[in-house]
């Protein structure tokens, strides 16, 4: 297997609500798709939103209905400064995201905070001075 990820698919409780959040609040570029799924171009990888029950059915696993429960992973977005972490977390919170951890100095020398999207999926917003090639302005 090649060392890359093509899609990250999130099973969401309300596809319309999740699509609005990712398009309007996070301002991710949407790709034209059929109405039962939403794709966003992440620059070489795609974020896919699909109804939670449909994703579980497709994978042939039970859906225990615990939308918003800790799924055991987070997604991450790196930015170019400490100020950008705080600004982006504030914008996301104003748009309906839930900040679970405000921007805080990290033991590894950077600065990071977390938010949960409307389905409870965790995203880390981080400034990492050791990996500037991963950063964007927002």
N, C-alpha and C positions, 0 to 999 in steps of 0.2 A: 504494500500500500504506500502511495506517495505521502509525504509529510505535509498535508494541507487539509483544510476544512472547506468544503464547498458551501454548505448551508448550516445554519443554526436554526432549528425549528422550535418554536414555543407553542405549546398547546394552551390556548387561551379560553377563558369562560365566555367572553363576549367579543367576537371578531371585529365588529364595527367599532366598539369602544377602544380596543387595543390598536386598531389601525389608525384611528384618529390620534391617539397618544403618540405613537411612533412617527406619524407624518407631521402632526401639528406642533407637538411639544418638543420632541427630539429632532424634528426637521430632517429625518432621514429621507433620501430620495427613493420614491416608490416606483416600482416596475409594474407595467400593466400585467394583470393576472385575471383569471376567472374570479367570480365573486366569492367563492368558497375559501379563498386563500389570499394572503397579501405578502408580497415580496418587497424587500428593500435592499438596494445595492449598497454594500459596505466596502466597495473598492476591491473586488476580487473574491469576496465571500458574500453570501446573501443571508439576510435575516428573513425567515419565513414565519408568518403567523397563521395558525390553523386552529379550528375549533378543537378544544381539548378532547372531547369524546371521539371526534373523527381521527385524531392522531393516535389515540389509544387503540381504536378499532383497527386502524391500518397496521399498527405494530403488533396487534394481537396480544395486547396486555390489558389487564383490568384498569378501569378508571375509578379510583376510590372517591372521586369527587372532592378532593382536598385542595381545590384551587387556592393558591395563596400560601400553602404550607411550604416550609423550607424544603427546596428540592435538592439541596446538597451541592450546589454550584452557584457561581456568579459569572456574569459577563463583565468585561472591563473596557473602559475608554480612557486613554491617556491624553492629557492636555499639556500645554506649554508652560504653565505657571501655577503657583498656589492660588493666585487671584482667579484664574480661570476655573479651578475646581469649585471655589465658593460661588462664583457667578453662575456656573452651569447648574449646580445643585439648587440654587435659588430659583432659576428659571424653570427647572423641572418641577420643583415643589409648587410654584405658582400655576403650573399647567396641570396639576393633578397627580404628580408623582409623590410618593411618600419618602422623605429623607429618613433613613434608618440610622445613619451615623453622619453627623456633620463633618466637614473637612477637618482633619486632625493630623498633626505631625506623625509620621510613621516611623517605626523603629528601624526600618531599612534606609532612612535618610530622605524619604520623599514626603508627600502629603496626600491624603486620600479621604474620601467619604463614600457613602453608599446611598442608593435610593432603590425603592421597589416600584416597579411599574404597576398598573392597575390589577394585574393578576398575581402580584407578589414576586415576580422574577427580580432577582437582585442584580444591580449594576454597580460596579465600583467606578468612581471618577477619580483619577489619580494624576498627580504630577510626579514623575520619576526622573530626577536629574541624571541618573545613571543610564537611562535609555531614551535620550531625546529623539531618536529616530522613530519612536512609536507615537509621538505626540502630534496632536492637531490643535487648532485654536478654538475648538468648541464642539 
